[in-house]
Amino acid sequence: MDSSFLSEVVDDHITIGDCPARDFVTVWFNTLVGALFPGFSDVHFKTEDEFQDYLKKSEQDLTDIFRCIHDAPTDHKKLAQDFMNDLPDIRNQLLKDRQAIFDGDPAARSLLEVTRSYPGFYAIAAHRIAHRIFELEIDLIPRIISENAHSITGIDIHPGAQIGDYFCIDHGTGIVIGETTQIGNHVKIYQGVTLGALSVEKKDARSKRHPTIGDHVVLYAGATILGGNTIIGEHSVIGGNVWITRSVESHQKIYYKAKMTNEDGDSDTITYKF
């Protein structure tokens, strides 16, 4: 075996050091969500003391995870404490999201069904937790959490995206929400929606590249909305398969026209309305 190859790979291993394994991070996340929402997993507590003991262990595990990140701020214990102190707010947000999903889907029979089986709830839970860690100026751990959710649900939400209360994802597969996206309250998104950037050049990494979605907006399946200057005004409805790169005023309905041609060559324009 070539010695330069051996040396290069071993140097990488030494440099990485005790970087936390993906599995350790995802188990920590899944157990945490299970602790916050009975029914999500097999985690169950019979007393407040049991729950308190779990929270202490979860905080210690998170401290150990942070300690392995070389570019993370150095006070790992305080960072973990700051995150754990935000758990009540994170849970309250997720309660609102779960209610929005339940209210927005006629097929949902119970809140427990949403918690236990809906990919949209799983993806949103991953985002709420990953986003809070992202705000602590830690990059790797939020990406592990969000990409794990992406691989399970097909929903790709960057941890940096800012998402308001009562967020509803219906079906969800194929949704992409970019890093600098801003989403208001009571927004509903269907499968295949992309909130992306007009430019993918590295020099634009620190700029506002992704759109802003106002309150009470509905984005139907396959809609593509691009650009950091693109704003969808509140109470607007964006129809399926619409491509948008310019702002839309509030209380608008945006749809597309399709032209159908029969075998005789005659064509009709069909307008899709809501």
C-alpha contacts under 8 A as a table, 3 or more apart, distances in Angstrom:
res1	aa1	res2	aa2	distance
1	M	5	F	7.64
1	M	6	L	7.45
2	D	5	F	5.46
2	D	6	L	6.58
3	S	6	L	5.06
3	S	7	S	6.04
4	S	7	S	5.04
4	S	8	E	6.02
5	F	8	E	5.21
5	F	9	V	6.29
6	L	9	V	5.42
6	L	10	V	6.12
7	S	10	V	5.23
7	S	11	D	6.01
8	E	11	D	5.21
8	E	12	D	6.41
9	V	12	D	5.11
9	V	13	H	6.45
10	V	13	H	5.00
10	V	14	I	6.24
11	D	14	I	5.06
11	D	15	T	6.08
12	D	15	T	5.08
12	D	16	I	6.15
13	H	16	I	5.25
13	H	17	G	6.33
14	I	17	G	5.26
16	I	19	C	5.81
17	G	68	C	7.74
18	D	68	C	5.51
19	C	65	I	7.84
19	C	68	C	4.89
19	C	69	I	6.23
20	P	24	F	6.64
20	P	25	V	7.02
20	P	65	I	5.89
20	P	68	C	6.20
20	P	69	I	7.87
21	A	24	F	5.34
21	A	25	V	6.65
22	R	25	V	5.26
22	R	26	T	6.19
22	R	144	I	6.49
23	D	26	T	5.17
23	D	27	V	5.97
24	F	27	V	5.27
24	F	28	W	6.18
25	V	28	W	5.10
25	V	29	F	6.26
25	V	65	I	7.51
25	V	141	I	7.31
25	V	144	I	7.30
25	V	145	I	7.16
26	T	29	F	4.97
26	T	30	N	6.06
26	T	144	I	7.51
26	T	145	I	6.22
26	T	148	N	7.13
27	V	30	N	5.15
27	V	31	T	5.97
28	W	31	T	5.31
28	W	32	L	6.12
28	W	58	S	7.24
28	W	61	D	7.56
28	W	62	L	7.89
29	F	32	L	5.10
29	F	33	V	6.31
29	F	126	A	7.75
29	F	145	I	7.24
30	N	33	V	5.27
30	N	34	G	6.12
30	N	41	S	7.75
31	T	34	G	4.95
31	T	35	A	6.14
31	T	41	S	7.33
31	T	43	V	7.05
32	L	35	A	5.03
32	L	36	L	6.33
32	L	58	S	7.42
33	V	36	L	5.07
33	V	37	F	5.97
33	V	40	F	7.00
33	V	125	A	7.42
34	G	37	F	5.10
34	G	38	P	5.76
34	G	39	G	6.97
34	G	40	F	4.94
34	G	41	S	4.87
34	G	42	D	7.13
34	G	43	V	5.71
35	A	38	P	6.30
35	A	43	V	5.94
35	A	44	H	7.11
35	A	51	F	7.89
36	L	91	R	6.74
37	F	40	F	5.80
37	F	115	T	7.40
38	P	41	S	6.73
38	P	42	D	7.74
38	P	43	V	6.88
38	P	44	H	6.64
39	G	42	D	6.99
39	G	112	L	6.66
39	G	115	T	6.95
39	G	116	R	5.97
40	F	115	T	5.82
40	F	116	R	4.73
41	S	116	R	7.66
45	F	48	E	7.46
45	F	50	E	5.87
45	F	51	F	5.93
46	K	50	E	6.82
47	T	50	E	5.30
47	T	51	F	6.61
48	E	51	F	5.03
48	E	52	Q	6.06
49	D	52	Q	4.96
49	D	53	D	6.09
50	E	53	D	5.12
50	E	54	Y	6.28
51	F	54	Y	5.07
51	F	55	L	6.28
52	Q	55	L	5.08
52	Q	56	K	6.34
53	D	56	K	5.18
53	D	57	K	6.37
54	Y	57	K	5.10
54	Y	58	S	6.06
55	L	58	S	4.98
55	L	59	E	6.07
55	L	84	M	7.86
56	K	59	E	5.13
56	K	60	Q	6.26
57	K	60	Q	5.04
57	K	61	D	6.12
58	S	61	D	5.06
58	S	62	L	6.14
59	E	62	L	5.07
59	E	63	T	6.13
59	E	80	A	5.81
59	E	81	Q	6.69
59	E	84	M	6.65
60	Q	63	T	4.96
60	Q	64	D	6.26
60	Q	77	K	7.83
60	Q	80	A	7.69
61	D	64	D	5.10
61	D	65	I	6.23
62	L	65	I	4.91
62	L	66	F	6.14
62	L	80	A	5.86
63	T	66	F	5.14
63	T	67	R	6.08
63	T	76	H	5.47
63	T	77	K	5.25
63	T	79	L	7.55
63	T	80	A	5.41
64	D	67	R	5.02
64	D	68	C	6.60
64	D	76	H	7.83
65	I	68	C	5.49
65	I	69	I	7.11
66	F	69	I	5.40
66	F	72	A	6.88
66	F	76	H	5.67
66	F	80	A	7.76
67	R	70	H	7.52
67	R	72	A	7.82
67	R	74	T	7.71
67	R	76	H	5.82
69	I	72	A	5.44
69	I	140	L	7.75
71	D	138	I	7.74
72	A	137	E	7.01
72	A	138	I	5.56
73	P	76	H	6.90
73	P	137	E	7.45
73	P	138	I	7.69
75	D	78	K	5.57
75	D	79	L	6.37
76	H	79	L	5.11
76	H	80	A	6.26
77	K	80	A	5.17
77	K	81	Q	6.19
78	K	81	Q	4.91
78	K	82	D	6.03
79	L	82	D	5.06
79	L	83	F	6.31
79	L	136	L	7.02
80	A	83	F	5.15
80	A	84	M	6.20
81	Q	84	M	5.09
81	Q	85	N	6.06
82	D	85	N	5.20
82	D	86	D	6.60
83	F	86	D	5.26
83	F	87	L	6.86
83	F	132	R	7.03
83	F	133	I	6.94
84	M	87	L	5.26
85	N	88	P	7.23
86	D	89	D	5.44
86	D	90	I	6.24
87	L	90	I	4.93
87	L	91	R	6.02
88	P	91	R	5.19
88	P	92	N	6.17
89	D	92	N	5.05
89	D	93	Q	6.21
90	I	93	Q	5.17
90	I	94	L	6.28
90	I	128	R	6.51
90	I	129	I	7.16
91	R	94	L	5.00
91	R	95	L	6.10
92	N	95	L	5.05
92	N	96	K	6.45
93	Q	96	K	5.21
93	Q	97	D	6.29
93	Q	128	R	7.99
93	Q	165	D	6.22
93	Q	166	Y	7.47
94	L	97	D	4.82
94	L	98	R	5.95
94	L	124	I	7.66
94	L	125	A	6.56
94	L	128	R	7.68
95	L	98	R	5.13
95	L	99	Q	6.21
96	K	99	Q	5.10
96	K	100	A	6.18
96	K	165	D	6.47
96	K	166	Y	4.92
96	K	167	F	7.67
97	D	100	A	5.02
97	D	101	I	6.25
97	D	121	F	7.40
97	D	124	I	7.74
97	D	165	D	6.64
97	D	166	Y	4.37
97	D	167	F	5.02
97	D	168	C	6.17
98	R	101	I	5.16
98	R	102	F	6.19
98	R	111	L	6.95
98	R	114	V	6.68
98	R	115	T	7.11
98	R	121	F	6.48
98	R	166	Y	7.63
98	R	168	C	7.74
99	Q	102	F	5.02
99	Q	103	D	5.99
99	Q	111	L	7.18
99	Q	166	Y	7.22
100	A	103	D	5.13
100	A	104	G	5.86
100	A	166	Y	5.18
100	A	167	F	6.32
100	A	168	C	5.45
100	A	186	H	7.47
101	I	104	G	5.07
101	I	105	D	6.15
101	I	114	V	7.31
101	I	120	G	7.95
101	I	121	F	7.64
101	I	167	F	7.51
101	I	168	C	4.86
101	I	169	I	6.67
101	I	170	D	7.09
102	F	105	D	5.57
102	F	106	P	7.63
102	F	108	A	5.70
102	F	109	R	7.84
102	F	110	S	7.15
102	F	111	L	6.36
102	F	114	V	6.69
103	D	106	P	7.23
104	G	168	C	7.13
104	G	170	D	7.82
104	G	188	K	7.97
105	D	108	A	5.56
105	D	170	D	7.17
106	P	109	R	7.87
108	A	111	L	7.70
108	A	113	E	6.92
108	A	114	V	6.94
109	R	113	E	6.70
110	S	113	E	5.21
110	S	114	V	6.70
111	L	114	V	5.07
111	L	115	T	6.25
112	L	115	T	4.99
112	L	116	R	5.96
113	E	116	R	5.29
113	E	117	S	5.72
113	E	118	Y	7.11
114	V	117	S	5.64
114	V	118	Y	4.95
114	V	121	F	6.72
115	T	118	Y	6.38
115	T	121	F	6.44
115	T	122	Y	7.65
118	Y	121	F	5.49
118	Y	122	Y	6.62
119	P	122	Y	5.04
119	P	123	A	6.12
119	P	152	I	7.97
119	P	153	T	5.39
119	P	171	H	7.29
119	P	172	G	7.09
120	G	123	A	5.20
120	G	124	I	6.14
120	G	153	T	7.58
120	G	155	I	7.78
120	G	168	C	7.37
120	G	169	I	4.99
120	G	170	D	6.41
120	G	171	H	6.75
120	G	172	G	5.97
121	F	124	I	5.10
121	F	125	A	6.00
121	F	169	I	7.48
122	Y	125	A	5.14
122	Y	126	A	6.20
122	Y	149	A	7.03
122	Y	153	T	7.79
123	A	126	A	5.10
123	A	127	H	6.23
123	A	146	S	7.60
123	A	149	A	5.54
123	A	150	H	7.27
123	A	153	T	6.89
123	A	155	I	6.52
123	A	157	I	7.75
124	I	127	H	4.93
124	I	128	R	6.13
125	A	128	R	5.22
125	A	129	I	6.37
126	A	129	I	5.45
126	A	130	A	5.88
126	A	145	I	6.20
126	A	146	S	5.90
126	A	149	A	6.44
127	H	130	A	4.97
127	H	131	H	5.62
127	H	145	I	7.92
127	H	146	S	6.31
127	H	157	I	6.76
127	H	158	H	7.63
127	H	159	P	5.91
128	R	131	H	5.32
128	R	132	R	6.42
129	I	132	R	5.36
129	I	133	I	6.54
129	I	142	P	7.84
130	A	133	I	5.21
130	A	134	F	6.04
130	A	141	I	7.45
130	A	142	P	4.30
130	A	143	R	7.34
130	A	145	I	6.21
130	A	146	S	6.60
130	A	159	P	5.49
131	H	134	F	4.82
131	H	135	E	6.22
131	H	142	P	6.76
131	H	159	P	4.62
131	H	160	G	5.92
131	H	161	A	7.43
131	H	162	Q	7.98
132	R	135	E	5.10
132	R	136	L	6.75
133	I	136	L	5.09
133	I	137	E	7.11
133	I	138	I	6.22
133	I	139	D	8.00
133	I	141	I	7.57
133	I	142	P	6.20
134	F	137	E	5.34
134	F	138	I	5.23
134	F	139	D	5.89
134	F	142	P	5.93
134	F	159	P	6.32
134	F	160	G	6.55
135	E	138	I	7.25
135	E	160	G	7.91
138	I	141	I	6.78
138	I	142	P	7.30
139	D	142	P	5.89
139	D	143	R	6.58
140	L	143	R	5.28
140	L	144	I	6.34
141	I	144	I	5.11
141	I	145	I	6.36
142	P	145	I	5.13
142	P	146	S	6.08
142	P	159	P	6.03
143	R	146	S	5.06
143	R	147	E	5.77
143	R	158	H	7.46
143	R	159	P	6.70
144	I	147	E	5.30
144	I	148	N	6.01
145	I	148	N	5.25
145	I	149	A	6.42
146	S	149	A	5.13
146	S	150	H	6.10
146	S	156	D	7.20
146	S	157	I	6.60
146	S	158	H	6.78
146	S	159	P	6.63
147	E	150	H	4.66
147	E	151	S	6.08
147	E	156	D	7.12
148	N	151	S	5.19
148	N	152	I	6.38
149	A	152	I	5.13
149	A	153	T	5.89
149	A	154	G	7.58
149	A	155	I	7.08
149	A	156	D	7.64
150	H	153	T	5.35
150	H	154	G	4.87
150	H	155	I	4.86
150	H	156	D	4.96
150	H	157	I	7.57
151	S	154	G	5.78
151	S	155	I	7.82
153	T	172	G	7.49
153	T	173	T	6.42
154	G	172	G	7.15
154	G	173	T	4.70
154	G	174	G	5.45
154	G	175	I	7.12
155	I	172	G	5.99
155	I	173	T	5.55
155	I	174	G	5.69
155	I	175	I	4.95
155	I	176	V	6.35
156	D	174	G	7.45
156	D	175	I	6.00
156	D	176	V	4.76
156	D	177	I	6.22
157	I	161	A	7.13
157	I	175	I	7.83
157	I	176	V	5.96
157	I	177	I	4.75
157	I	178	G	6.47
157	I	179	E	7.68
158	H	161	A	5.72
158	H	177	I	6.24
158	H	178	G	5.51
158	H	179	E	4.93
159	P	179	E	6.68
160	G	178	G	7.88
160	G	179	E	4.73
160	G	180	T	6.31
160	G	181	T	7.95
161	A	177	I	7.14
161	A	178	G	6.40
161	A	179	E	4.76
161	A	180	T	5.29
161	A	181	T	4.98
161	A	182	Q	6.13
161	A	183	I	7.96
162	Q	180	T	7.32
162	Q	181	T	6.25
162	Q	182	Q	4.79
162	Q	183	I	6.09
163	I	167	F	7.39
163	I	182	Q	6.04
163	I	183	I	4.65
163	I	184	G	6.16
163	I	185	N	7.55
164	G	167	F	6.69
164	G	183	I	5.87
164	G	184	G	4.69
164	G	185	N	4.55
164	G	186	H	7.51
165	D	184	G	7.25
165	D	185	N	4.74
165	D	186	H	6.32
166	Y	185	N	5.90
166	Y	186	H	4.80
166	Y	187	V	7.01
167	F	185	N	6.65
167	F	186	H	5.58
167	F	187	V	5.35
167	F	188	K	6.25
168	C	186	H	7.33
168	C	187	V	6.25
168	C	188	K	4.65
168	C	189	I	6.33
169	I	172	G	5.71
169	I	188	K	5.91
169	I	189	I	5.02
169	I	190	Y	6.00
169	I	191	Q	7.85
170	D	188	K	7.40
170	D	189	I	6.29
170	D	190	Y	5.01
170	D	191	Q	6.72
171	H	190	Y	6.25
171	H	191	Q	5.59
172	G	175	I	5.78
172	G	189	I	7.57
172	G	190	Y	5.76
172	G	191	Q	4.19
172	G	192	G	6.92
173	T	191	Q	5.13
173	T	192	G	6.19
174	G	191	Q	5.82
174	G	192	G	4.33
174	G	193	V	6.87
175	I	190	Y	7.68
175	I	191	Q	5.68
175	I	192	G	4.71
175	I	193	V	4.81
175	I	194	T	5.75
176	V	192	G	7.55
176	V	193	V	6.40
176	V	194	T	4.72
176	V	195	L	6.03
176	V	196	G	7.23
177	I	181	T	6.61
177	I	194	T	6.17
177	I	195	L	4.87
177	I	196	G	6.46
178	G	181	T	5.54
178	G	195	L	6.01
178	G	196	G	5.42
178	G	197	A	7.41
178	G	210	H	6.06
179	E	209	R	8.00
179	E	210	H	7.12
180	T	208	K	5.62
180	T	209	R	6.07
180	T	210	H	5.23
180	T	211	P	7.54
180	T	228	G	7.71
181	T	195	L	6.99
181	T	196	G	7.88
181	T	208	K	7.95
181	T	209	R	7.67
181	T	210	H	4.79
181	T	211	P	5.30
181	T	212	T	5.80
181	T	213	I	7.91
181	T	228	G	7.82
182	Q	210	H	7.82
182	Q	211	P	6.65
182	Q	212	T	4.64
182	Q	213	I	6.11
183	I	187	V	7.26
183	I	212	T	5.92
183	I	213	I	4.67
183	I	214	G	6.24
183	I	215	D	7.47
184	G	187	V	6.50
184	G	213	I	5.98
184	G	214	G	4.91
184	G	215	D	4.51
184	G	216	H	7.50
185	N	214	G	7.40
185	N	215	D	4.74
185	N	216	H	6.34
186	H	215	D	5.85
186	H	216	H	4.77
186	H	217	V	7.15
187	V	213	I	8.00
187	V	214	G	7.79
187	V	215	D	6.13
187	V	216	H	5.02
187	V	217	V	4.96
187	V	218	V	5.94
188	K	216	H	7.60
188	K	217	V	6.46
188	K	218	V	4.84
188	K	219	L	6.31
189	I	193	V	7.00
189	I	218	V	6.03
189	I	219	L	4.89
189	I	220	Y	6.30
189	I	221	A	7.63
190	Y	193	V	6.43
190	Y	219	L	6.27
190	Y	220	Y	5.17
190	Y	221	A	4.88
190	Y	222	G	7.76
191	Q	220	Y	7.46
191	Q	221	A	4.95
191	Q	222	G	6.56
192	G	221	A	5.38
192	G	222	G	4.41
192	G	223	A	7.00
193	V	219	L	7.14
193	V	220	Y	7.20
193	V	221	A	5.82
193	V	222	G	4.78
193	V	223	A	4.87
193	V	224	T	5.78
194	T	222	G	7.34
194	T	223	A	6.45
194	T	224	T	4.72
194	T	225	I	6.15
194	T	226	L	7.77
195	L	210	H	6.37
195	L	211	P	6.33
195	L	224	T	6.26
195	L	225	I	5.08
195	L	226	L	5.88
196	G	209	R	7.41
196	G	210	H	5.19
196	G	211	P	7.00
196	G	224	T	7.56
196	G	225	I	6.35
196	G	226	L	4.76
196	G	227	G	6.52
197	A	200	V	6.67
197	A	209	R	5.03
197	A	210	H	4.95
197	A	211	P	7.67
197	A	226	L	5.01
197	A	227	G	4.74
197	A	228	G	6.76
198	L	209	R	7.10
198	L	210	H	7.89
198	L	226	L	5.60
198	L	227	G	4.98
198	L	228	G	7.88
198	L	245	T	7.95
199	S	204	D	7.54
199	S	209	R	7.36
199	S	227	G	7.85
200	V	204	D	7.27
201	E	204	D	5.74
201	E	205	A	7.36
202	K	205	A	5.35
203	K	206	R	7.63
204	D	207	S	5.31
204	D	209	R	7.40
205	A	209	R	7.92
208	K	228	G	4.89
208	K	229	N	7.69
209	R	227	G	5.45
209	R	228	G	4.00
209	R	229	N	7.66
210	H	226	L	6.16
210	H	227	G	4.85
210	H	228	G	4.17
210	H	229	N	7.59
210	H	230	T	7.62
211	P	225	I	6.80
211	P	226	L	6.00
211	P	227	G	5.31
211	P	228	G	4.78
211	P	229	N	6.38
211	P	230	T	4.95
211	P	231	I	5.86
211	P	232	I	7.81
212	T	228	G	7.32
212	T	229	N	7.77
212	T	230	T	6.36
212	T	231	I	4.75
212	T	232	I	6.31
213	I	217	V	7.00
213	I	231	I	5.95
213	I	232	I	4.91
213	I	233	G	6.73
213	I	234	E	7.45
214	G	217	V	6.20
214	G	231	I	7.38
214	G	232	I	5.78
214	G	233	G	5.08
214	G	234	E	4.36
214	G	235	H	7.41
215	D	233	G	7.60
215	D	234	E	4.72
215	D	235	H	6.38
216	H	234	E	5.73
216	H	235	H	4.73
216	H	236	S	7.23
217	V	232	I	7.76
217	V	233	G	7.64
217	V	234	E	5.79
217	V	235	H	4.94
217	V	236	S	5.03
217	V	237	V	5.84
217	V	238	I	7.86
218	V	235	H	7.72
218	V	236	S	6.65
218	V	237	V	4.91
218	V	238	I	6.22
219	L	223	A	6.54
219	L	237	V	6.21
219	L	238	I	4.92
219	L	239	G	6.50
219	L	240	G	7.49
220	Y	223	A	6.06
220	Y	237	V	7.81
220	Y	238	I	6.06
220	Y	239	G	5.11
220	Y	240	G	4.70
220	Y	241	N	7.72
221	A	239	G	7.42
221	A	240	G	4.76
221	A	241	N	6.53
222	G	240	G	5.27
222	G	241	N	4.40
222	G	242	V	7.16
223	A	238	I	7.05
223	A	239	G	6.68
223	A	240	G	5.20
223	A	241	N	4.44
223	A	242	V	4.78
223	A	243	W	6.14
223	A	244	I	7.99
224	T	241	N	6.88
224	T	242	V	6.15
224	T	243	W	4.85
224	T	244	I	6.16
225	I	230	T	7.66
225	I	243	W	6.08
225	I	244	I	4.74
225	I	245	T	6.02
226	L	230	T	6.72
226	L	244	I	6.31
226	L	245	T	5.09
227	G	230	T	5.31
227	G	245	T	6.12
227	G	246	R	7.89
229	N	246	R	7.58
229	N	247	S	7.37
230	T	245	T	6.18
230	T	246	R	5.16
230	T	247	S	4.54
230	T	248	V	7.76
231	I	246	R	7.37
231	I	247	S	4.55
231	I	248	V	6.20
231	I	249	E	7.92
232	I	236	S	7.02
232	I	247	S	5.72
232	I	248	V	4.83
232	I	249	E	6.46
232	I	250	S	7.06
233	G	236	S	6.02
233	G	247	S	7.71
233	G	248	V	5.74
233	G	249	E	4.77
233	G	250	S	3.82
233	G	251	H	6.88
233	G	252	Q	7.76
234	E	249	E	7.72
234	E	250	S	4.76
234	E	251	H	6.29
235	H	250	S	5.95
235	H	251	H	4.82
235	H	252	Q	7.30
236	S	248	V	7.99
236	S	249	E	7.70
236	S	250	S	5.65
236	S	251	H	4.53
236	S	252	Q	4.65
236	S	253	K	5.79
236	S	254	I	7.96
237	V	251	H	7.60
237	V	252	Q	6.29
237	V	253	K	4.75
237	V	254	I	6.31
238	I	242	V	7.07
238	I	253	K	5.99
238	I	254	I	4.96
238	I	255	Y	6.54
239	G	242	V	5.98
239	G	253	K	7.39
239	G	254	I	5.76
239	G	255	Y	4.81
239	G	256	Y	7.38
239	G	274	F	7.90
240	G	255	Y	7.17
241	N	256	Y	7.77
242	V	254	I	7.58
242	V	255	Y	6.40
242	V	256	Y	6.33
244	I	247	S	7.80
248	V	252	Q	7.09
249	E	252	Q	6.25
253	K	274	F	7.50
255	Y	272	Y	6.34
255	Y	273	K	6.56
256	Y	271	T	6.75
256	Y	272	Y	6.36
257	K	269	T	6.72
257	K	270	I	5.83
257	K	271	T	4.71
257	K	272	Y	6.30
258	A	269	T	5.80
258	A	270	I	5.34
258	A	271	T	6.55
258	A	272	Y	7.94
259	K	267	S	6.55
259	K	268	D	5.70
259	K	269	T	4.40
259	K	270	I	6.13
260	M	267	S	5.46
260	M	268	D	5.47
260	M	269	T	6.36
260	M	270	I	7.41
261	T	264	D	7.87
261	T	265	G	5.78
261	T	266	D	5.53
261	T	267	S	4.20
261	T	268	D	6.60
262	N	265	G	5.47
262	N	266	D	5.66
262	N	267	S	6.44
263	E	266	D	7.50
